C-alpha cells in the first residue's frame, strides 16, 4: 500500500529516534497496551498447555475440541 501526502518541503520535519517513538506512542489507541498484555498471557498459557498436556494440545485445541493426528504413509 502506498500512502502519499501533500507536504511542502518547508513543512517536512526529520524526527530523531526518541521523537519518532514519542509520536508513535501518542498515536496508539488506549486499548493497544492491554490487548498486547492479554495476547502475551494467552500465548504463554498456550505454550504451557502444549508442554504439560498428554495429547500436546494447546489452548486453541482444547477450546476447539481438536486433536492433531499423525498418519504414517
Backbone torsions as a table, in degrees:
resi	resn	phi	psi	omega
1	UNK	NA	131.4	179.6
2	UNK	-108.9	128.5	178.2
3	UNK	-116.0	125.3	179.3
4	UNK	-117.6	146.0	175.6
5	UNK	-135.9	156.8	-178.8
6	UNK	-96.0	90.2	179.2
7	UNK	-119.7	125.5	176.5
8	UNK	-71.0	158.3	-178.4
9	UNK	-60.7	-33.0	-179.7
10	UNK	-76.9	-12.6	177.4
11	UNK	-95.3	-10.3	-177.7
12	UNK	-73.1	130.3	-178.1
13	UNK	-124.3	134.1	175.8
14	UNK	-96.3	120.9	-178.9
15	UNK	-97.0	142.0	172.3
16	UNK	-76.4	173.9	-177.3
17	UNK	-59.6	-44.9	-178.8
18	UNK	-64.6	-45.9	-180.0
19	UNK	-63.9	-38.3	178.7
20	UNK	-61.9	-44.3	179.9
21	UNK	-66.6	-35.6	175.9
22	UNK	-63.9	-43.7	178.5
23	UNK	-64.3	-45.0	179.7
24	UNK	-59.9	-45.2	179.0
25	UNK	-63.8	-35.9	-178.3
26	UNK	-71.3	-22.0	-177.9
27	UNK	-90.2	-10.9	179.7
28	UNK	-74.8	141.8	176.9
29	UNK	-70.3	161.5	-177.2
30	UNK	-63.0	-26.6	-177.5
31	UNK	-83.2	-6.4	-174.4
32	UNK	-62.3	-46.5	-179.5
33	UNK	-65.1	-52.9	178.3
34	UNK	-60.6	-36.4	178.9
35	UNK	-64.9	-39.4	177.2
36	UNK	-65.0	-37.4	178.8
37	UNK	-65.4	-45.0	179.3
38	UNK	-62.6	-43.1	179.7
39	UNK	-63.5	-38.3	177.4
40	UNK	-64.0	-42.3	179.4
41	UNK	-66.0	-44.1	179.4
42	UNK	-62.5	-41.1	178.9
43	UNK	-64.5	-40.6	178.7
44	UNK	-65.4	-44.2	177.6
45	UNK	-61.8	-41.2	178.8
46	UNK	-60.8	-45.5	179.2
47	UNK	-63.1	-44.4	-179.9
48	UNK	-63.3	-42.4	179.4
49	UNK	-63.0	-39.8	178.1
50	UNK	-61.5	-37.0	-177.9
51	UNK	-76.5	-27.5	-173.1
52	UNK	-108.1	-16.2	-178.7
53	UNK	-82.2	149.7	-176.6
54	UNK	-63.6	-40.6	-178.4
55	UNK	-90.9	6.9	-178.8
56	UNK	56.3	44.9	179.6
57	UNK	-92.8	136.7	173.3
58	UNK	-87.1	177.1	-180.0
59	UNK	-58.6	-41.2	-179.7
60	UNK	-65.1	-33.7	176.8
61	UNK	-70.1	-41.0	180.0
62	UNK	-65.8	-45.3	179.4
63	UNK	-64.6	-42.0	-178.5
64	UNK	-84.3	-1.1	-179.0
65	UNK	52.6	51.3	-179.8
66	UNK	-121.5	157.6	177.6
67	UNK	-139.1	136.5	175.3
68	UNK	-85.1	130.2	-178.5
69	UNK	-117.5	123.6	175.4
70	UNK	-94.3	125.2	-178.9
71	UNK	-111.3	123.9	178.0
72	UNK	-70.5	138.4	180.0
73	UNK	-99.0	NA	NA
